[in-house]
Amino acid sequence: MSKFTLYALEGWGSAIVEAALATAGLDYVIETVDPRGEGRDRLLRLNPLGQLPTLVLPDGRVMTESAAIILHISELRPEAGLAPSADDPSRPEFLRWLIFLIAAVYPTFAVGDLPERWIAGKKAQADLTRGAIEQRCRTWRMVEVAAKGPWFLGERFSAIDLYIGAMTHWRPTRSWFEANCPKLHAIALKADAHPGAAKVWKRNFA
């Protein structure tokens, strides 16, 4: 196997890794799977959590967890600018907010979008979803305060902008960001037009 194989579903978090692979100019193929149904058994053989993205490296090894994958891609293709170098003054800030997106924002989707995994009863599930969205909005406002513009880190693009570009398509959706987090909304629009990722966004979010 000479290419990366990305297990993905249109519009899901796998779009972020797909955009990183495209930006880095790495050869990859997409294996479409739905963690909720068709292809789940195939996905579980690679990733016991049954989550996307799941990436199979050219040598057959499996990577999961989008932040780990992003950092690996950035090390393979540092010229793509996905992450500041170790001696770059913006590196600590990049690492902080990359992990913040994964640890603080992303879990609100895992809980709020699939409440039946965590709690029984329609009312309780609706309350859980509502609470998760409220928490998501609070955490996004924290990211908004930290954003510099025109990219998240300022003048330089990074993988954080790919996360913002993809995740602002999800609830509470772009209209909320335009009204409440204008810096993040502007970054998302800029990410939409990023030459390395524009085709990926079109495939996933058109």
Secondary structure, 3 states (H helix, E strand, C coil): CCCEEEEECCCCCHHHHHHHHHHHCCCEEEEECCCCCCCHHHHHHHCCCCCCCEEECCCCCEEECHHHHHHHHHHHCHHHCCCCCCCCCCHHHHHHHHHHHHHHHHHHHHHHCCHHHCCCCHHHHHHHHHHHHHHHHHHHHHHHHHCCCCECCECCCCHHHHHHHHHCCCCCHHHHHHHHCHHHHHHHHHHHCCCCCHHHHHHHHC
